[in-house]
């Protein structure tokens, strides 16, 4: 198509006043949607219990917590040396913590390794009442009232469980409530192996 310009020259091609329509106007959003879809698809195949912790293989963070109300023994990093132990992060307001609690009571009765509690962002009276009603499987229980120690441990939410070797090094982390299967297939075999080292 010919167009006369102001200077008298003639141009051939598209009318500059009317740029050509884009052939693929939806290609950009469609590509973004496809990329997001791929990431979501991959994310849904991952097991949230197996999120790697940057603290695995490192010493437990330095901390010292007073005991939960009504208990006499608090929890500190120095308490996690000398023997293989388990640290369970829990709270009275946590529904999943209530679900897993019978597993902790059973493990405490077996006596394979000391279980310590890290009570996360809980009200003192609520934590004391919860342990009084459901039973106390913990040898030591530290009250992390403001959640600062939990942050140092890399806690995403409660419950979470850590296995600590006799040198005070974190060797495993379980996110979410423990189940009989997790106890039998993951926690106890690791504890026994670490005890034999």
C-alpha positions, 0 to 999 in steps of 0.5 A, a space after each residue: 500500500 502506498 502512502 504520501 508523506 508530507 515531504 512528497 515521498 511515497 512509502 510502500 507498506 503498512 500505514 504508520 498511523 495504523 500499526 499492524 496487529 500483533 499476531 500472537 498477543 496472548 503468547 507472553 501471558 501464556 508462556 508465563 502461565 506455562 512456567 508457573 504451571 511447571 513450578 507448581 507441578 514440581 512443587 506438588 510432587 515434593 514431600 513437605 516433610 523432606 524439606 532440607 534443613 540448613 542445620 543438619 550436620 551443624 551443632 545445635 544453636 546456643 540457647 538456654 531456656 527456663 523450664 515450662 511452668 510447673 517443671 523443674 528442668 529447662 533446656 539448653 544447648 549444653 543439655 544436648 551433649 553426651 548422649 543421642 537425644 530427640 528434641 520435639 518442638 510443640 505447643 498447646 495450641 497446635 492440633 497436630 501436636 495433640 495428634 502426635 503426643 501419644 507417640 511421644 508418651 509411648 517412646 518415653 515409656 520405651 526409654 530408648 533415648 531422652 526426649 526433650 521438649 521445646 515449647 514454642 510461643 505458648 502461654 505458660 498456664 496453657 503449656 502446663 495444663 496441656 502437659 498435665 492433662 496429656 502426660 509429660 514425655 519430656 526429660 527437659 522442657 524449655 519455654 520458648 515464649 517469644 519464639 526466638 530459639 525456635 527461629 534459631 533452630 529454623 522452625 517453620 511451624 509446630 510440630 517439628 522434631 530433631 535428632 541430635 547426636 552425642 556431640 550436639 550435632 543435628 542429624 535429622 529433622 522431621 516436619 509435621 507430626 510423627 506417626 508410628 511409621 516415622 518412629 519405626 522407619 526413621 527415628 528409631 533406626 537413626 537413634 540406634 545407629 548414632 548410639 552405636 557410632 
